[in-house]
Amino acid sequence: MEESVTKISEEEFVFRAIRRLRKPPYNGIHSVYSGFNQAFKEHFGKNPVEVTKKMAEEGKIVTRPVRGGVMLYIPEEAPKPKDNVLKKILGPEESS
């Protein structure tokens, strides 16, 4: 009996994993705890860190470091960084 495995690109695999493995209300997946890294290694026989790092550098996905790995997001669904933190730290002291 032959196993039918659809051949998809590494990028499509990453996008599909993010969409299918995330658990509401979260928009991303943990690279390790979701099982993504292991599944990627089994399917492609290579290190997923190199591929996801390259995709992040190209702006195709967003990664955020977290305990035990990274969170992977589709760019338009990633949490927005808080820009006012630096202004708050460096700006004048607010009186209470």
C-alpha positions, 0 to 999 in steps of 0.5 A, spaced: 500 500 500 503 506 497 502 512 502 499 518 498 503 524 500 502 531 497 508 534 495 508 542 497 513 547 498 517 548 504 513 555 504 507 552 503 508 547 509 509 553 513 503 557 512 499 551 512 502 549 519 500 556 522 493 556 519 491 549 521 495 548 528 493 554 531 488 554 537 483 559 538 484 565 540 491 565 538 494 567 531 500 563 531 503 557 533 509 555 537 514 551 533 516 546 538 510 545 542 505 545 536 509 539 533 511 543 527 518 542 528 518 535 528 513 534 522 517 539 518 523 534 519 519 528 518 517 531 511 523 534 508 528 531 512 532 538 514 532 543 519 526 547 520 529 553 523 533 555 517 527 555 513 523 559 518 529 564 519 530 565 512 522 566 511 522 571 517 528 575 514 524 576 507 518 578 511 514 572 509 512 570 516 513 573 523 517 570 528 517 572 536 522 568 541 518 565 546 520 560 552 522 553 548 522 556 541 519 561 537 512 563 535 510 563 528 505 568 525 503 570 518 505 577 517 498 580 517 496 576 523 502 577 528 501 581 534 503 589 533 509 591 537 508 597 542 511 603 539 510 607 545 514 603 550 521 607 548 518 614 548 515 612 555 522 610 558 526 616 555 520 621 555 519 626 561 517 623 568 509 623 568 507 625 575 501 621 578 
